Amino acid sequence: MELFFETDALHSGRFTSVRDENNRACYILRKKYGTAGSFQLLNTDTHLLGSIKSAGKNRYELTVNGQGHATLIRMVGETHPLYMLRGSNWLVTGNMAANHFRAYHGFEAIFASDAIASGQTLRLWCAHADCAPASLLTVAVLDHIRTDSITQPLTPVAF
């Protein structure tokens, strides 16, 4: 299953439509106002499917379908980080500069994401349709972390 969404609308805090390979809207992804690194995933009838929110430095709490929580934790790395989604037992690795991430559960691939169209669109491949909501929220927060770390203002040096 392949899904596509625009990143500019998501970065500016608007809704973005998540579409499949046939250009049909499947989900709506939005950034929550007032909290950095928080996103909600809705179906096309605008019913809440899941959310992810910041829970401290390098920690994000993920909830899908009102069921148990999972926690995304950065283990090591800055440009090539390694994350663990505790609760789902996913290992997420990637390249922040290229906006390319992959997740595994043991030896099984769960999702892979990469930027297309000069970085304006993210493509997400999911192995199973039931993993799509958690994968979308994880990729959205990883894209937020990437843009937040790239756009950090430089501090002037006093001589």
C-alpha positions as CSV (number, residue, x, y, z in Angstrom):
1,M,0.0,0.0,0.0
2,E,1.4,3.4,-1.0
3,L,0.3,6.7,0.4
4,F,1.2,10.2,-0.5
5,F,0.9,13.6,1.3
6,E,2.1,17.2,0.9
7,T,4.4,18.5,3.5
8,D,4.1,22.3,3.1
9,A,0.5,22.3,4.3
10,L,1.4,20.1,7.2
11,H,4.3,22.4,8.2
12,S,2.1,25.5,8.1
13,G,-0.5,23.9,10.4
14,R,-3.2,23.2,7.8
15,F,-4.9,19.9,7.0
16,T,-3.3,17.8,4.4
17,S,-5.0,15.0,2.4
18,V,-3.3,11.6,2.4
19,R,-3.9,9.9,-0.9
20,D,-3.4,6.4,-2.3
21,E,-1.7,5.4,-5.5
22,N,-5.0,6.0,-7.4
23,N,-5.2,9.6,-6.0
24,R,-8.2,8.8,-3.8
25,A,-8.2,10.5,-0.4
26,C,-7.8,7.9,2.4
27,Y,-6.9,10.0,5.5
28,I,-6.6,13.6,6.7
29,L,-3.5,14.5,8.6
30,R,-3.3,17.7,10.7
31,K,-1.0,19.4,13.0
32,K,-2.5,20.2,16.4
33,Y,-2.3,23.9,17.4
34,G,-0.5,25.0,20.5
35,T,1.8,22.0,20.9
36,A,4.9,21.4,18.9
37,G,5.2,18.0,17.3
38,S,1.6,16.9,17.8
39,F,-0.5,15.5,14.9
40,Q,-3.9,14.0,14.5
41,L,-5.0,11.5,11.9
42,L,-8.6,11.5,10.8
43,N,-10.5,9.4,8.3
44,T,-12.3,11.0,5.3
45,D,-15.5,11.3,7.5
46,T,-13.4,13.4,10.0
47,H,-13.5,10.8,12.8
48,L,-10.3,10.7,14.8
49,L,-8.2,7.6,14.1
50,G,-5.1,8.4,16.1
51,S,-2.7,11.0,17.4
52,I,0.9,11.6,18.4
53,K,2.2,14.2,20.8
54,S,5.4,15.2,22.4
55,A,6.1,13.7,25.8
56,G,9.4,15.3,26.6
57,K,12.8,15.5,24.9
58,N,13.1,12.8,22.2
59,R,9.8,11.1,23.3
60,Y,6.4,11.0,21.5
61,E,3.3,9.3,22.7
62,L,1.3,7.5,19.9
63,T,-2.3,6.5,20.2
64,V,-4.2,4.7,17.4
65,N,-8.0,3.9,17.5
66,G,-8.2,4.7,21.2
67,Q,-6.2,1.6,22.1
68,G,-3.0,1.3,24.0
69,H,-0.2,3.8,23.8
70,A,3.1,3.4,22.1
71,T,6.1,5.6,22.7
72,L,8.5,6.7,20.0
73,I,12.0,7.1,21.6
74,R,15.2,8.3,20.0
75,M,17.9,5.8,20.9
76,V,21.0,7.2,19.2
77,G,22.0,9.4,16.3
78,E,21.4,12.9,14.9
79,T,21.7,12.7,11.1
80,H,21.0,9.0,10.9
81,P,18.9,8.4,14.0
82,L,17.6,5.1,15.4
83,Y,14.2,5.2,17.1
84,M,12.2,2.5,18.9
85,L,8.4,2.5,19.0
86,R,7.9,0.9,22.4
87,G,4.6,-0.9,22.6
88,S,4.7,-1.9,18.9
89,N,8.3,-3.2,19.0
90,W,9.2,-1.3,15.8
91,L,12.7,-0.2,15.1
92,V,12.8,2.9,13.0
93,T,15.9,4.1,11.2
94,G,16.6,6.7,8.6
95,N,18.4,9.6,7.1
96,M,17.3,13.1,8.3
97,A,18.8,15.0,5.4
98,A,17.2,12.9,2.8
99,N,13.9,12.5,4.7
100,H,14.1,8.7,4.2
101,F,12.9,6.3,7.0
102,R,12.3,2.6,7.4
103,A,10.7,0.6,10.1
104,Y,11.1,-3.0,11.0
105,H,9.4,-5.5,13.4
106,G,12.1,-8.1,13.8
107,F,13.1,-8.9,10.2
108,E,9.8,-7.8,8.7
109,A,9.6,-4.4,7.0
110,I,6.7,-2.3,8.3
111,F,7.0,0.9,6.3
112,A,9.4,2.9,4.2
113,S,9.1,6.6,3.4
114,D,11.0,8.9,1.1
115,A,10.6,12.4,-0.3
116,I,9.6,12.9,-3.9
117,A,8.8,16.0,-6.1
118,S,11.8,18.0,-4.7
119,G,10.8,17.2,-1.1
120,Q,7.3,18.6,-1.4
121,T,5.6,15.2,-1.2
122,L,6.2,12.3,1.1
123,R,5.6,8.8,-0.2
124,L,4.9,6.1,2.4
125,W,4.9,2.4,1.6
126,C,3.1,0.2,4.2
127,A,3.4,-3.5,4.3
128,H,-0.1,-3.9,5.9
129,A,-3.1,-1.6,5.7
130,D,-3.7,-1.9,9.4
131,C,-0.2,-0.4,10.1
132,A,-0.9,2.7,8.0
133,P,-2.3,5.0,10.7
134,A,0.6,4.4,13.1
135,S,3.1,4.6,10.2
136,L,1.6,8.0,9.0
137,L,1.7,9.5,12.4
138,T,5.3,8.3,12.9
139,V,6.5,9.7,9.6
140,A,4.7,13.0,10.2
141,V,6.5,13.5,13.5
142,L,9.8,12.4,12.0
143,D,9.4,15.0,9.3
144,H,8.6,17.6,11.9
145,I,11.8,16.7,13.9
146,R,13.7,16.9,10.6
147,T,12.4,20.4,9.7
148,D,12.7,21.6,13.3
149,S,16.4,20.5,13.5
150,I,17.3,21.9,10.1
151,T,15.6,25.3,10.7
152,Q,17.3,26.0,14.0
153,P,18.5,29.6,13.9
154,L,22.2,30.1,14.1
155,T,23.4,31.9,17.2
156,P,25.6,34.9,16.7
157,V,29.2,34.6,18.1
158,A,30.5,37.5,20.0
159,F,34.1,38.4,19.4
